[in-house]
Amino acid sequence: MSEPLRPGSELAPGYEVVAHLSRNQALDVYDLHSAERACRCVGKVVRPDRTDDRARARLVREGEVLLGLTHPHLVRAYELLREPEPVLILETLTGETLGHLFDESGPLASPDVAELGRQLCSALAYLHRRGWLHLDLKPGNVINDRGVAKVLDLSLTRPPGPVSPGLGTREYAAPEQAAGGEATAATDVWGIGVLLYMAAAGRRPFDRGSEQFPQLTQRAPKVTGLPAGLCAAIDACLEPHPCDRPSIDDLATALGPHAHELPAAA
């Protein structure tokens, strides 16, 4: 197994490695210093010991999509280098993942749950209007910085359409992802629902146990302990059939009365 690059190495021209942040089955993620921008940034690159062309294609697609997006609740891409190996350069974000927040703080107060949902709806509606689905919403793919959420990792992004069984992360995938079916905007509504359920209840809606995909055979327990309208909005996101889930716009409308008040215009 090839070792990650050491601090001081050059990942790509003008990008010096500060630290290796993480490694998964396909990618290495680095903390970098950009000489041109005089700032820290993040670099994603296919692991040198992987020869999977699909991983390279996904990284390039993620970069191409992100470079065309500008939204306050989506991570920003600075640059996509294609040769000799693709490198995606992203902004460095402060804050913590939702996973860390949930572990440290437990369930959130109802205005914080609703505000998180409203921000996620804004980001995903923007993405959908440009013809893309996220398909991997989970606590590790959202950063929270003092109440401002940013969605990360568009490595599975694709247009609406059929998907292979098991696409996404098992504990968070919608039933149509688990079984292999038609992915639509409602698939990302499910993802928002899972995150809001965890924010409200402090646990995942499904206990995996011996089942690989319990969401195919079980319904999520009802959310309790929050205002009835907010509970109903979260529960509706986790309806097994996509047609029974709210649209993102309707979900945002349902969350609005429970979220923090927006600042008044000057």
N, C-alpha and C positions, 0 to 999 in steps of 0.2 A: 504494500500500500504506500502510495506516494505521500510524503509529508507536506503539510501546508507551507507556504512561503514564510520566511522569517521576517521580523521587523527590519526595516531598512532596505528590503528587496524592492524591486520595481515590478509591479503587477502589469503595467502598461506604461508607455512613454508619458511622463508627467505625473504618474500616480505611484507614490511610495507607500509601502505597507507600514502601517502603524501597529496593527495587531490582526491576528486571525480571530474572527468572531464566532463562526460556526461552520459545521460541515454536515450535510445530509447525504442521502444516497447518490445524489447527482451533482451538487453544487458546493463550492466554497464561498463564504462571505467574509469580506475583509473590511476593516477600518483603514481608510486611506487618507493621505494628504495630497490634495491637488495643488501643484505648483502654480498652475494658471489661475485658479480661483482663490488661492491663498486661504484654503479652508479644508476642513475635514469632510469626507464623504464616504460612501459605502460602495464597494465593488462586489458584484456577483459574477462568478465565472464557473464554468464546468470543471469539475475536479480533473486534475491531470491524469489520474489513473482510470478515467472513464472514457470509453470510446463510443458512447451512445449518441448517435446523431440526433435522436429525438430530443435529448436534453438540450443540445445546442439550438435546435429549432425552437424549442419552447422559450429558451432564454432570449433569442432574437425576437420572437413574437412579443414577448413581454416588454422588451425595450421599445419596439416599434409602437406598441399600443400606448405605453406610458408617455412617450415623447409627444404624442398627440393630445395629451390630457393636461388640463390645468384646473385643479379643484382643491379647495382648502382641506378636504378630508380624504384626499388620495396622496400617497407618497409621490414625490416629484422626481422625474428622471432628468439627469443633466446631459447624458451622452451615452450612445451605444457604439462601442468599438467592435468592428467585425473581423479584423485580421490581426495576427494570425489565428487567434481564437476569440470568440465573442466575449466581451466584457461589458456589463451593464453598470453604469455609474449612477448612483442615486444620492439624494440628499441624506444627510445624517439627521436623525430625529432624536429629540430628547424625550423623556418620559419613560413609561413602562408598558409592557404588553398588558392586554386585558387579563391574560392568564395570571400574570404576577399580581395585578390589582385584585382579582377575585380571591387569589390565595391569601393575600395579606389583609384584605379589608372585609371579605365575606360579602353578603348581599348588600346592594346599594340602595340608597333611599329612592323613593318613587320618582322624584323630579330628575335624579341623576340617571335612572333607568330610561325614562322617557326622552331625556336630552340625548343620551347615547343613541337611542333608536332613531331620533330625528336626524342626527348627523349621519348615521349609516344610511338612512333612506336617501339623504341628499347625495351622498357619494355614489350609491348604487344606481339611483335614477339617472344621474349624469352619465355613468358608464353605459347604462342600457340605451340611452338616447343616441349613443354613438355606436350602437350595434354590438356591444360586448357584454358577456356575463362574467362574473368573478369565479363562482363555483368552488371556492375554498375558504369561505368565511369561517374563522375559528379564533379562539382567544389569542393565539400566538401571531395572528396576522392583522391585529389591530393594536396600534399604539395609542395610549392615553397620556396626554400631556396637560395636566391641570384642567381637565374637563374637556379638552379638545381631542377628538378621535381622528386618527389617520389610518386608512386601510392600506395594507401592504400586500406584496406577493401576488402578482397577477400571472404566475407561471402556468396556471390552468385556464386562463381566460380564453374564451372562444365565442363565436356567434351562437345564437340559439340554434338548437338542432339536436339530433340523436347523439347520445354519449355511450361509451362502453360501460358495462357493469363495474361498479366499484370506483368510479372516478371521484376523486376528492379524498377527504380524510374520514375514516369510517365513522367515528363518533359524531360527526357533524354533517355528514352528507344527507341530502334530501332522499326520500324513498326512490324517486325516479333516477337519481344518481346511483344509488345502491343496486337497484335492479337492472339498470341500463334502460333508458327510455329517452323521452324528449325533454331536454333542458330548456327552460324558459325563464323569464324574469321571476316567475313564481319560485323557481329553484333558489334564487338568491334571497327571496323573502323568507324561505325556510331558514337559510343561514342567519339572517338577521334575527329571526325568532329564537334560534338556539342561543345566540349571544345574549339576547334580552332575558331569556329564561334563566341563564346562568347568572346574569347580573341581578335578577330578582330573587332567585332561590339559592344561589351559592353552590349549585351543583348542575351537572349535565341533565338534560331531560330524560335520557335513556341510560339504563345500567346495562352495559354490554353483556356481562355475564358469560354464558356459554354460546350466545348467539353472535355471529359475526356482524349482522345488521339488525338489531332489535327494532329499528324504526320501520322495518317491513312487516312486523307482526304485532307491534305494540303501539298504543297511543301514549303520548306524553301525559304525565299527571298534570292536572290543572294548576295554574299559578295561583297562589293565595298570598294574602298579607299586603296587597297593594290595592289602590282604588279599583273598583269593579271594571270600569272602562279600560283601564290599563291592563288588567289581567286578561280581559276578553281580547284585546288587541294582540297580546303575545300568544295566547292560546290559538287564535285564528291563524297565525303564521305557521303553526305546527300541524295543520290539518294534513292528513296523509295524501289527499288528492290535490294536485296543484290548482285545479279550478276552484277549490273551496277556500283558498288563501286570499287575503286581500291584495290588491295592487299595491305597489310601493307608494303611490300618491295617496291612496286611501289609508294606508298604514300611517304615513306621516301625519295625515289629518287627525287620525284617532289618537296619536301620541301627543299632538300639540298642546291640548289643554292640561296635560299632566307634566309638561316639561318646564324648565326655567323660563321666566318671562324674558322676551327679547328686549334689549335696551331701546328706549324711546328714541325717536329721531330727534336730531338737534334742531 
